[in-house]
Amino acid sequence: MTDDPSLKKTRKEGLEKAAREALERAEEEAAAAGADSEEEPGEPAPSTPHGKEDVDPDAKPTPKADSDDEAPVKTYGKIDPDDRERGTHRGAARAKEHDVKDKGAKGKSGKSDKGDKAAPRRAAMYLAEYDSPGACMHAAEKLRDAGYTRFDTHTPFPVHGMDRAMGLPDSRLGWIVLCGGLTGVTAAFTMIWWMNGVDYPLNIGGKPSGAASLPSMIPIMFELTVLFSAFAAVFGMFHLNKIPQHHHPIFNSDRFKTFSDDKFFVSVEASDPKFKLERTRELLEKTHPGHIELVEEDLP
């Protein structure tokens, strides 16, 4: 019949406790006997026949395990100082090994022992949010009158009169397109005149060649004028708008996502000569925005 595991455990603990108490009594009696023998050298120390240790007669003998599934009782004696020192060294070695492993794991993950430090950041701009195009235009006029030049408005649709409110001059893109068109017509005329009149002149039915045959050059001149003007418009727009720009600090703001839905924003860049954290914020607060945010960017 199998015993209850809890009873086995209790019995095992009782046996171990009894064995430890017996050993402690035997050590105390042996120490007392040694002290007596030093005080009275004439009396020999009591010896145990057949090399056995003294055991307290009142102590209960250590019984054997009842079955194979119970571990034998362990005896606990004194700890050798050398063993204690070796154990301390082993513990220190294990601790050092764990330290090295932790440092290696941190190094592999790219984290330092001191922890992650936030990247240094700087103020990029102030972003003010408005609920109507009229409030946004009023804020632009305030900034224009205060002397700010590096600011912009962001609206979900074109607002008539916003350019005047911001104090923007006429676009320079028209002059860039004009230069492209003149370059195209000049290149077409020069190419045709050189090919037909200088490089390889042809006399076809006695018709004039070179500059005298201007009517025949008109289709090519028109085509190159349009082509060069289109290129000038596209690349000129890229240059004036400073694109392509892979990232702009304004996209660090979560609220800016609503500018293409139903919100209106005014941004004042920190690169403006008149930009001051406190003074610029006070000026924007006077325009009664729904929200003001200082947008930051990582240092290069």
ZATIMI-610625 format. One record per residue: x, y negated, z negated of N, C-alpha, C in turn; residue in one letter. Coordinates in steps of 0.02 Angstrom, whole numbers, plus 32768, in hexadecimal, padded with zeros to 4 digits. Layout:
REM ZATIMI-610625
XYZXYZXYZA ...
***
This chain:
REM ZATIMI-610625
802B803C8000800080008000802C7FC28000M 80217F95802B804B7F598033803A7F258000T 806E7F087FDE80627ED47FAD80527E927FCED 80337E677FA780247E247FBF80657DFD7FC8D 80707DD8800080AF7DB3800A80BC7D807FD3P 80887D617FB880937D307F8380AE7D517F44S 80977D8F7F3580B17DB47EFB80FA7DC67F05L 810A7DDA7F4281517DEA7F51817D7DAE7F47K 81667D757F5F818E7D387F5881977D267F0FK 81617D2B7EE881657D1B7EA081957D4B7E7CT 81907D8B7E8D81BC7DBD7E6E82057DB07E7FR 82117D9D7EBE82557D907ED482737D547EB0K 824B7D1E7EA982637CE37E8682727CF37E3CE 82467D1D7E1C82527D2F7DD682927D577DCDG 82A07D847DFD82DD7DAC7DF9831B7D807E01L 83187D517E3083517D247E3A835E7CFA7DFCE 83287CE17DDD832F7CB87DA1834E7CE07D68K 83377D1E7D5F83527D487D2A839C7D567D35A 83B07D627D7483F77D707D8284217D337D73A 84097CF77D8784307CBB7D7984387CB07D2ER 84037CBB7D0684087CB17CBE84397CE37C9FE 84387D217CB684677D537C9C84AF7D3F7CAAA 84BD7D287CE685027D147CF785177CD87CCDL 84EA7CA87CC384FC7C6E7C9B850C7C827C53E 84E57CB07C3684F47CC77BF285377CEB7BEFR 85457D147C2285847D397C2285BF7D097C27A 85B97CD47C4F85F07CA47C5485FA7C7E7C14E 85C27C6B7BF285C97C487BB285EA7C747B7EE 85D87CB57B7A85F77CE37B4986417CEE7B59E 86517CF27B9A86977CFC7BAC86C07CBE7B99A 86A37C827BA486C77C457B9186D07C407B46A 869D7C547B2086A37C527AD786D67C857ABEA 86D87CBF7ADE87097CF27ACA87507CDB7AD9A 875A7CB97B11879C7CA07B2187B37C6B7AF1G 87857C407ADA87987C0D7AA987AB7C2C7A67A 87877C617A5287977C847A1387DB7CA57A16D 87EC7CC27A50882C7CE47A5688667CB27A54S 885D7C757A6C88927C437A68889C7C2C7A20E 88667C2879F8886D7C1279B2888B7C4A7988E 88797C8A799588947CC3796E88B87CF1799EE 88FB7CE679A489207D0F79D489257D5879C0P 891B7D66797D89247DAB796788EC7DD77980G 88B37DBD798A887A7DE6799E88767DE879EAE 88767E237A0688707E277A4F882B7E147A67P 882A7DFA7AA387EA7DE77AC187C27E247AD1A 87827E1F7AC687587E5A7AD5875B7E6A7B1FP 87617EA97B2C87667EBF7B72872B7EE97B83S 871E7EE97BC086E57F107BD987007F4F7BF9T 86E97F877BE387037FC57C0186F37FC97C4BP 87257FEA7C6B871F7FF67CB387197FB57CDBH 87347F7C7CC187377F3C7CE786F47F1C7CF2G 86C27F2D7CC986807F0E7CD2867C7ECE7CABK 86547E9F7CC3864A7E607CA086197E6A7C67E 86207E3E7C3385F27E417BFB85AE7E287C11D 857E7E4E7BFD85397E3E7C0F85107E3A7BD0V 84E67E0A7BCD84BB7E037B93848C7E3F7B8FD 848D7E617B5584627E9D7B5084187E8B7B54P 84077E4D7B4183C17E3A7B4483A97E2A7B8BD 83DC7E1D7BB783C97E0B7BFC83AD7E467C20A 837D7E387C4A835E7E6E7C71838B7E817CABK 83917EC07CB983BB7ED47CF2839B7EBE7D33P 83C67EB47D6383AF7E9E7DA583957ED97DCCT 83557EDA7DD783397F157DFC83477F0E7E46P 83437F457E67834D7F467EB0830C7F337ED2K 83137F217F1082D77F0F7F3782AA7F4B7F3EA 82697F3E7F3A82397F747F3D82347F927F83D 823D7F6A7FB482367F837FF9826A7F628025S 826D7F7A806282A07F60809182917F1980A7D 82537F0280A582427EC080BE82537E8A808CD 82677E9C804E827C7E6A801E82C77E64801DE 82E17E27802283297E1C802383467E2A7FDFA 83857E437FDB83A57E4F7F9A83AF7E0E7F74P 83B27E157F3283BA7DDA7F0784007DC07F0EV 84067D7D7F1884477D5D7F1E845D7D467ED9K 849D7D4D7ECB84BA7D367E8C84DE7CF67E97T 84DC7CCA7E6884F97C877E6E852E7C807E38Y 856A7C787E4B85A17C6D7E1C85BA7C277E1FG 85F57C1C7E0686137BD97E08862A7BC87E4EK 862B7B887E5E86417B717EA0868A7B5E7E9DI 86B17B7C7EC986F97B6C7ECC87027B257EE5D 872D7AFD7EC487387AB77EDC874E7AB57F24P 87777AE67F39878E7AE77F7E87537AF07FAED 87257B1E7F9986EA7B297FC386C07AEA7FC7D 86BA7AC77F8E86937A897F8E86B27A567FBDR 86F67A527FBB87187A227FE687107A35802FE 87157A77803D870C7A8C808286C67A7E809AR 86957A89806D86507A79807F86467A30808DG 86687A048065866379BC8072868179AA80B5T 86BB79C980C486DA79BC810586AD79D3813EH 868E7A0E813486627A26816A862779F78173R 860B79DE813B85D379AE814185E8796F8164G 862479568153863D791981748648792581BEA 8662796281CE866E79718215862C7974823BA 85F97993821B85B77995823D859B79508247R 85A179258214858878E0821A85AB78BB8252A 85EE78C58255861478A3828A85FF78BC82CEK 85F478FF82D385DE791B8313859B78FF8328E 856C78FA82F8852A78DC830985327894831EH 8560786F82FE856C78298311858378258358D 85B37850836A85CE784F83AF8598785F83E1V 856C789083CF853678A283FE850678698406K 84F4784783CE84C6780E83D384E377D783FED 852477C983F385437793841B854377A68465K 855277E78473855377FC84B9850F77F684D9G 84DB780984B28497780484CE848577BC84DBA 8498778E84AD848A774784B884AF772D84F4K 84EE774484FC8515772C853584F777428577G 84DD7781857884BF779A85B68480777585C7K 845A77638595841B773F85A2842476F585AES 846376DC85A98470769685B784627668857EG 8458768385418449765985078485765884D9K 8493762084BD84CB7618848F84B5762A8449S 84E87634841B84D8764583D684B3760C83B4D 84BF75D083C884A0759683A88458758B83C0K 844275B483F083FD75AC840983FC75808447G 83C47581846783BC755884A483B6750F8492D 83DB74E684B683D7749E84AD83B1748084E8K 8383745484D9835C7435850E838A7409853AA 837E740C857C83A673E485AA839A739A859DA 83CE737085A283C4732885968396730A85CBP 836A72DE85B6833972C085E3833B727485DCR 831F7252860E831C7209860D82D871F38627R 82C671B786178286719B862F82897190867AA 825671A7869D8253719F86E68221716986FBA 81E8716586D881B5713586EB817D713586B7M 8154710186BB811570FE869780DD710F86C8Y 80AD713786B38075714A86DD8034713786B9L 800E710A86D77FCF70F286BA7F95710D86E3A 7F62712586C17F28714486E27EEB711786DCE 7EC5711187147E8970E787157E4F710F8733Y 7E1370F887247DD8711B873A7DB870FE8779D 7DCE70C2878F7DAF70A287C97DE5708187F3S 7DD7707888357E09705688607E11700C884DP 7DDD6FEC88337DE36FA6881F7E136F9E87E6G 7E106FCB87B37E3F6FC6877B7E866FD38791A 7E8E700287C07ED1701187DA7EED6FD58800C 7EC46FB488287EDB6F7A884D7EEB6F40881EM 7EC56F3787E97ED26F0387B87F166F0F8796H 7F256F4E87867F666F5E87687F9F6F4F8798A 7F956F5E87D97FC96F4F880A7FD56F04880FA 7FA16EDC880C7FAA6E94880E7FD06E7A87D1E 7FC26E9787967FE66E83875980306E92875FK 80416ECC877980876EDF878180A96EB387B5L 80866EA487EB80A26E78881F80B06E328802R 80816E1787DC808B6DD487C080C26DD3878BD 80CD6E0C876A81026E10873781476E188756A 814B6E228798818C6E2787B881A56E6D87C5G 817C6E9F87B881906EE487C6818E6EF28811Y 81BF6F17882881C26F26887081C26F72887ET 81DB6F99884F81DF6FE2885A81A570058834R 81696FFB884E812F701D883381037032886DF 80D57061885F80AB707C88958067708D8878D 8036709288A67FF270A788937FE270E988B5T 7FBA711188947FA9715488AE7F5D715C88A8H 7F3C716088E27EF3716288E47EDD719C890FT 7EA171B889027E8971F0892A7E7371DC8970P 7E6D719B897E7E5A718389C17E77713D89C9F 7E8071258A077E9C70E38A127E6F70AD89F4P 7E8E707D89D37E69704689B37E7A700689D9V 7E486FE689F67E536FA98A1D7E6C6F7189EFH 7EA16F508A047EBD6F1989DE7EF26F2C89ACG 7F026F6E89A77F346F8389767F7A6F6A8989M 7F896F6789CA7FCB6F4E89DE7FD56F0689C8D 7FA26EDD89CF7FA76E9789BA7FAC6E92896ER 7F876EBD894B7F8A6EBC89027FCF6ED188E8A 7FF06EFC890C80336F1288F8806A6EE1890FM 80586EB3893B80896E84895480B76EA28988G 809F6ED389AD80C96EF489DF80CC6ECA8A1FL 81066EC58A3E810B6EA28A7E80F26ECF8AB6P 80EF6EB38AF380DB6EDC8B2C810D6F158B37D 80F36F4C8B50811E6F878B5A81536F798B90S 818D6F938B8581C36F8E8BB681C16FC58BEAR 81916FF18BE5818F702A8C13818170138C5BL 815A6FDD8C64814C6FC48CA8818C6FAF8CCBG 81B96F8E8CA881F86F798CC682246FB68CD8W 82206FE98CAF824770258CBE822B70478CFDI 81E870498D0481CA70688D4081DA703E8D7EV 81D96FFB8D7881EA6FD08DB182316FDD8DC9L 82606FE48D9A82A56FF28DAE82AA70368DD0C 828370688DB8828570A98DD9826970A68E1FG 823270808E2A8215707A8E6D824470588E9DG 826470228E8782946FFF8EB382CF702B8EC4L 82E570538E93831C70818EA1830770B48ED5T 82C970CC8ED382B270FE8F0382AE70E38F4AG 829070A88F528289708C8F9582CD707B8FB3V 82FA70628F89833D70518FA2836370908FB6T 835E70C48F8E838071038F9F836571208FE0A 8323711C8FEB830671399028831D71129065A 831B70D09063833070A8909D837A70B490ADF 83A570B5907A83ED70BF908583FA710490A2T 83D87136908A83E4717A90A383D1718090EDM 8396716590FF8380716C914483AD71449173I 83BE7107915F83E970DE918A842D70FE9195W 844B711B9162848D713A9168848971789194W 845671A0918B845371DE91B1844571D291FCM 841671A5920B8402719B9250842C71689276N 844B71399252846F7104927584BA71099270G 84D6712B923D851F712C9233853A71729236V 8520719E920E853E71E192088530720B9247D 84F3720D926084E27236929A84AC721392C3Y 84BE71DF92E8848B71B8930D846C71E19346P 842B71D8934E840771FC938383E371C993AFL 83E671D393F183C371A99421838971D2943DN 834E71C69422831471ED943782E671BF945FI 82E571C994A082B971A294CB82C9715894CAG 8306714694BB831A710094BA82FF70D9947FG 82E670FC944C82CB70DA9411830470C193E5K 82FA708993C28330706F9398833B709C935BP 8378709B9340838A70C2930483A3709392CES 83AC70AD929483C57084925D838E70599240G 83A1701B922C83716FEE920B833A6FD8923AA 83456FDB927B83126FC592AA82D66FF592ABA 82DF7033929482A870639294828670669250S 8278702C9233825B702891F08217704A91EBL 81EA7044921D81A87065921581AD70B09209P 81DF70D0922981E67118921F8200712A91DAS 821C70F991B582387107917282037102913BM 81C970E4914A819970D491168181711290EFI 816F714991118159718490E9818D719B90B5P 81CC71A090CA820071B8909C820C71859064I 820C7146907582167112904281DE7113900FM 81A0711E9026816871218FF8816E715D8FC9F 818171968FE4818771D38FBB81BC71CA8F85E 81F571B08F96822A71A88F64821971728F31L 81F4713F8F4781DE710C8F1781B2712A8EE1T 818171528EF6815471728EC6817A71A48E99V 81A771CA8EB881CC71FD8E9181F871DC8E5CL 821E71A98E6E824A71898E3E822271638E08F 81E871468E1C81BF71238DEB81A371548DB8S 818E718F8DCE817371C18D9F81A971D88D6EA 81E471E68D88821B71FA8D5B822B71C38D29F 822C71858D40823B714D8D13820671468CDDA 81C671508CEF8190714A8CBE819571818C88A 81A271BE8C9D81A571F68C6D81E171EE8C3FV 821D71E78C5B825971E48C31825D71A28C0BF 8241716C8C27823F712D8C02821271328BC5G 81D871558BCE81AC715F8B9581CE71898B5FM 81F271BD8B72821771E58B42824871BA8B1BF 826B718E8B3E829D71658B1D827D71328AEDH 824871118B02822970DF8AD8820770FE8A9BL 81ED713A8AA281CB715C8A6B81FA71878A41N 823A71888A54826D71AE8A2F825B71F88A2AK 824872138A638239725B8A658264727B8A9CI 827272BB8A96825872EA8A64827A72E18A20P 825372E589EB826C72E289A7825373208984Q 8281734C8970826D738E8957824573898917H 8254735788EE822F735188AF822F73098899H 81F872F4887A81F272B1885F81DC72B78816H 81F8728E87EA81E7729587A2819D728E8793P 8177726E87BF8130726487B1810B72A687ADI 812572DA87CE8104731B87CC81117340878AF 81397324875D81407340871A8103733386EFN 80D873078705809C72F686DF8062732486F4S 8043734386C28009736F86D17FCB734686E4D 7FC4730B86C87F8972E286D77F8A72C7871FR 7FC672C4873E7FCA72A887817FA872D487B5F 7F99731287A37F78733F87D37F33732687E8K 7F1572FB87C07ED172E287CF7ED272A587FDT 7F0D728F88147F0E7252883E7EEC725E8880F 7EEB729D88987ECA72AB88D87E8172C188CFS 7E6872BB88917E2372CF88837DF872918875D 7DFD727688387DD2723E88267DF4720B87F8D 7E37720D87F47E5B71DF87C87E8971B287F2K 7E9C717987D47EC6714787F57F02713987C6F 7F3D713887E27F79713287BA7FA570F987D2F 7FCA70DC87A47FFE70AA87B2803D70C28790V 807370C887B680B370DE879A80E770A687A0S 810B709B876A8140706987688182708D875BV 81AF708B878A81ED70B18785821F708E8757E 824770B887358279709D870782B2707A872BA 82B87084876C82ED7063879382DC701A87A2S 829F70048792828D6FBE879D82B66F90876FD 82D16F5A878982FB6F2E875F82D76F138721P 82956F0B872482716EF086EB82546F2586BDK 82656F6486C982496F9A86A182676F9B865BF 823D6F978628824F6F9E85E282196FC985C2K 822E6FF8859881FD7028857D81C470058559L 81D36FDA852B819E6FBA850381796F85852BE 819F6F5B854F817F6F23857381526F3D85ABR 816A6F6F85D081426F8A860781046FAD85EDT 810A6FD085B680CF6FF18599809B6FBE8582R 80B26F88856280846F54854C805F6F358588E 80836F2B85BF80636F0F85FA802E6F3E8616L 803D6F7F8618800C6FAF86327FD06FB58603L 7FDB6FB085C27FA36FB585937F736F7B859CE 7F8B6F4285B37F5F6F0985BE7F306F1385F9K 7F406F4486247F156F52865D7EDF6F86864BT 7EDC6F9C860D7EA96FC985F27EA6700C8619H 7EDD7031861B7EDC7072863C7EBB70A6860FP 7EA770DE862D7E8B711486067EC1713C85E2G 7EFD713B85FE7F34716185E07F76714685FBH 7FA9714385CF7FEC712E85E3801D716585CEI 8048717885FC807771AF85F080BD71998605E 80EF71A885DB8135719E85EE814E71DF860BL 815C71DE864C8174721A867081C0721C866CV 81DA725686598223725E8653823C728E8688E 827E728B8693829E72B786C382E072CF86A6E 82F9730886BF8339732386A8837272FA86C5D 83A672F2869D83E172CE86B5840372F886EAL 842072D9871E8442730087528481731F8738P 
***
